[in-house]
Amino acid sequence: MDLSGKITKIETQKQRKRRVSVYLDDEFAFGLDSSVFVQFDLKKGDILTKARMKDILQKEEKKRVKEKAFRYLAARALSEKELQTKLLQKGYAEELIETVLSELREEKFIDDVKFAFSFARSRVAKKPMGARLLRQELWRKGLKPEIIDKALTEVYSAKRQEEIARELVESRKDRYKDLDENKQKKRLNDFLLQRGFDWEIVKEVIAEK
């Protein structure tokens, strides 16, 4: 938007009380969030140059991106990469998104370390699994390898993978009680591998059966 001119009218929007309409040279020019309006201390009679207009509208767009980010985060916890992807899909400028993400990090609204720990604990509690599968899920969230490693150490320190695998075997064995022993072991073996347990752990747990 390439605007400039004299502010001839400012009014609060009827349907959206937190926004104001600004008129330049007696014609509607743009709407602003009230916080952006106050930030620039706009008044009737002000002359807006193209450079000042660009600054105002960039601040307005950043405000819009940040509000959208808050709505996403209010719906569910997201990693920084997930939030970035959602905002890019809405068509916002990449540079503006990076600015907003940086602010959200500083303000502690996004924290990939806390997110990784919380997600990992929740997933293992709701769907017991091995470290290999959980690592894949965390990687798909766009988390850095070092953060993933810390999350895995955290979630499996209180409950070792072997214990989780044994509990899964106990919960599933009745399904295969009518099968001969070899078939039972094969089914349980395959199940544990699908749940992301390493072969060494699967072999140890199945051997105990």
C-alpha positions in Angstrom: 0.0 0.0 0.0 1.6 3.3 -1.1 -0.2 6.0 0.8 0.6 9.5 1.9 -1.4 12.6 2.8 -3.1 14.5 5.6 -5.2 12.9 8.3 -8.6 14.5 8.0 -10.6 12.1 10.2 -10.1 9.4 12.8 -12.9 7.3 14.2 -13.4 4.1 16.3 -14.8 1.3 14.2 -18.4 0.4 15.1 -18.1 -3.4 14.9 -14.5 -3.6 16.2 -14.1 -1.2 19.1 -10.3 -2.0 19.5 -9.7 -0.7 16.0 -9.7 2.8 14.4 -10.3 4.0 10.9 -7.9 6.6 9.5 -8.9 8.9 6.7 -6.4 10.7 4.5 -7.6 13.8 2.5 -11.2 12.9 3.3 -11.0 9.3 2.1 -10.7 6.1 4.1 -7.1 5.0 4.0 -6.6 2.2 6.5 -7.6 0.6 9.8 -5.3 0.2 12.8 -5.3 -1.7 16.1 -5.8 0.8 18.9 -2.4 -0.1 20.4 -0.6 0.7 17.1 -2.6 3.9 16.8 -1.5 5.0 20.3 2.1 4.0 19.6 2.4 6.4 16.7 0.4 9.1 18.5 -1.6 9.9 15.3 -3.8 13.1 15.3 -6.1 14.8 12.9 -4.1 17.2 10.8 -0.9 15.1 10.8 0.9 14.8 7.5 1.9 11.2 6.8 4.8 10.7 4.4 5.2 7.4 2.4 8.1 6.4 4.7 6.0 7.0 7.9 3.1 5.2 6.4 5.3 2.2 5.6 6.4 2.1 9.2 2.9 2.3 10.5 1.6 -0.4 8.3 4.5 -2.7 9.1 3.8 -2.4 12.8 0.1 -3.1 12.1 1.0 -6.2 10.1 3.3 -7.4 12.8 0.5 -6.9 15.4 -1.7 -9.1 13.2 0.9 -11.8 12.9 1.5 -11.9 16.6 -2.2 -12.1 17.4 -2.6 -15.0 15.0 0.4 -16.7 16.7 -1.3 -16.3 20.1 -4.5 -17.8 18.7 -2.6 -20.9 17.5 -0.8 -21.2 20.8 -4.1 -20.9 22.7 -5.5 -23.8 20.7 -2.6 -26.2 21.6 1.1 -26.3 22.4 3.3 -25.9 19.4 7.0 -26.1 18.7 8.6 -23.0 17.2 8.9 -24.8 13.8 5.2 -25.8 13.8 4.2 -22.2 14.6 6.4 -20.9 11.9 4.9 -23.3 9.4 1.3 -22.3 10.3 2.1 -18.6 9.9 3.9 -19.1 6.6 0.8 -21.0 5.3 -1.3 -17.9 6.1 0.9 -16.0 3.7 2.7 -13.7 6.1 6.1 -12.4 5.2 9.0 -14.6 6.4 11.0 -11.7 7.8 8.0 -10.5 9.8 7.3 -14.0 11.1 10.9 -14.3 12.3 10.6 -11.0 14.1 7.4 -12.2 15.9 9.0 -15.6 16.8 12.0 -13.8 18.3 9.7 -11.7 20.4 7.7 -14.7 21.5 10.9 -16.5 22.5 12.1 -13.6 24.6 8.7 -13.3 26.2 8.7 -17.1 27.0 5.5 -17.8 25.0 7.4 -20.4 23.0 10.1 -22.6 24.4 11.2 -25.7 22.5 12.9 -27.3 25.5 9.8 -27.1 27.7 7.7 -28.1 24.7 9.8 -31.2 24.0 9.8 -32.3 27.7 6.0 -31.8 28.0 5.3 -33.5 24.6 7.6 -36.5 25.4 6.1 -37.1 28.8 2.5 -36.9 27.5 3.1 -39.2 24.6 4.8 -41.9 26.7 2.0 -41.7 29.3 -0.8 -41.9 26.7 0.9 -44.3 24.3 3.8 -46.1 25.8 6.6 -46.4 23.2 10.3 -46.8 22.8 12.9 -44.0 22.3 13.3 -44.6 18.6 9.6 -43.9 17.8 9.5 -41.0 20.2 12.6 -39.5 18.6 10.9 -39.6 15.2 7.8 -37.8 16.6 9.9 -35.1 18.2 12.0 -34.7 15.0 8.7 -34.2 13.0 8.0 -31.3 15.3 11.0 -29.6 14.0 13.0 -29.8 17.2 16.8 -29.6 17.3 18.7 -32.9 17.9 20.2 -31.7 21.2 16.7 -30.8 22.5 15.4 -34.2 21.4 18.3 -35.9 23.2 17.5 -34.0 26.4 13.8 -34.8 26.2 14.5 -38.5 25.7 16.9 -38.6 28.7 14.3 -36.8 30.8 11.3 -39.0 29.9 13.1 -42.3 30.2 15.1 -41.5 33.4 12.1 -42.0 35.6 10.9 -45.2 33.8 13.4 -47.2 31.9 12.4 -48.5 28.4 12.6 -52.1 29.5 10.0 -51.5 32.1 7.7 -49.8 29.6 8.2 -52.7 27.2 7.4 -55.3 29.9 4.2 -53.5 30.8 3.2 -53.5 27.1 3.8 -57.2 26.8 1.7 -57.8 29.9 -1.2 -55.7 28.5 -1.1 -57.6 25.1 -0.4 -61.2 26.0 -4.0 -62.2 26.5 -4.7 -61.3 22.9 -2.4 -64.1 21.8 -3.1 -66.7 24.5 -4.6 -69.1 22.0 -1.5 -69.1 19.8 1.5 -71.4 20.3 4.5 -70.0 22.1 6.5 -69.2 19.0 3.7 -67.3 17.4 3.0 -65.4 20.6 6.6 -64.3 20.8 6.6 -63.3 17.2 3.5 -61.1 17.6 4.8 -59.5 20.7 8.2 -59.0 19.1 6.7 -57.2 16.1 4.5 -55.1 18.3 7.4 -53.8 20.4 9.4 -53.1 17.3 6.5 -51.1 15.9 6.3 -49.1 19.1 9.9 -47.9 18.6 11.9 -50.1 20.9 15.4 -51.1 19.9 16.1 -54.7 19.0 18.3 -55.3 22.0 15.5 -54.2 24.4 12.9 -56.3 22.5 15.1 -59.4 22.6 15.7 -59.0 26.3 12.0 -58.5 27.2 10.7 -61.3 25.0 13.3 -63.7 26.3 11.9 -63.2 29.8 8.4 -64.4 28.7 
